[in-house]
Amino acid sequence: MHDYGDEWQVLDPDLKKMAFKQPEPTLPRAPKQSQYLDWLNACKGGKPALANFDYAGILTETVVLGNVPLRAGKKIEWNGEELKATNAPEAAQYVKREYRKGWEL
């Protein structure tokens, strides 16, 4: 199994003619087998996964949050600790939902 960015190739025919040395990795990488093994090793008490929730949760919140002002139709002021737009109460419907009885989280 290959992870994104694991393999690459030069597509430009002019650049293919040039000698190109791949740069040395400077950031930690998941095991070559897969990112899934990285996660399983973390679950078994190993070092934290490279995409652990401390990192990935904040990144995901930031990326997904870009959709809230688009749906609300206005710029929002975000309070991350309370998970709400302080200047747009109507935006709450895009952040959290009311679950039917019996399906609450």
N, C-alpha and C positions, 0 to 999 in steps of 0.2 A: 504494500500500500504506500502511496506517495502522498505527502502533505503538500499544501500549496506552497510554492516557492522552493520546493525541494529540488526540482530539476529545471533547467533553463536552457535556452538555445538562442544564438544570435541569428536574427532573421534578415538583417540588411546584408546583401551580397558583398558590398564594399567593406563592411566591418568584418565579415567572415575571413577576408584575406589578411587582415591584421592579426598579429600575434596578440592574444589576449590571455592574461593570467587572471583567473578568478580570485577575488579578494579573500583573504582569510576571514573566517567568521569572527565577529567581535561580540555577538550576543549569544547567550546560552540557547541551546536548541533542545527540542524533545528528542528522545531516542530515535534512531533511524527507523526502527520498526514502525512506530506511529505515535501520534499524540494521545491515543487511547491508552497505550501502555504507560505513558507519562502520568496520566490521570489515575490509572489503577495503582501504580507504584506509590503515588501520593496517598491514596485511600488506605494502603497497607502500612502507612506510617513513614514512608520515605520522605524525601524533600518535597516541598510544595510543588504542584504542577506549574508549568510555565504560564498557563492561562488560568491561574487559580481565581477563585471568586473575589478575592480582595482587589484584584486588578480588573478582571473581566466584568465584574458587576458594575463598577463605576464606568468603564468604557461603554458597556451596553446601555446604561442609563443615559449617558451623554448622546450616543448616536440615536437611540429611539426617541429621546426627548425632542429632537429636531422636528418630529412630526406633530407635536402638540400645538405649537403656535400656528403651524400651517392649517391644522384642522380647526383651531379656535378662531383663526382669521385675524390674529393680532399678536404683537410682540408680548412675551410674558416675562415676568420676573419670577425666577424659580427659587424655592426654598428646598434644598436637597434633603435636609434633615426631616422636614415634615412631608416631603413628597407632594408639594402643591405649588400652584402658581399663585403668588400673593396678590397679584393685580387682576386676576382673571378667574373668578370662581367657576365660570362656565367651562373652563378647561378641565375641570376635575373629571368629567365624564370620559375623557380620553386617557386618563391616568389610572383610575380605579373604576371598578364596576360593582353594581349591586348584584349579588348572586341570588338565584332562586333558593327558597327554603330547602334545606337538605344538601345544597351544593356549596355552602359557604366554605371559605378557606380558613 
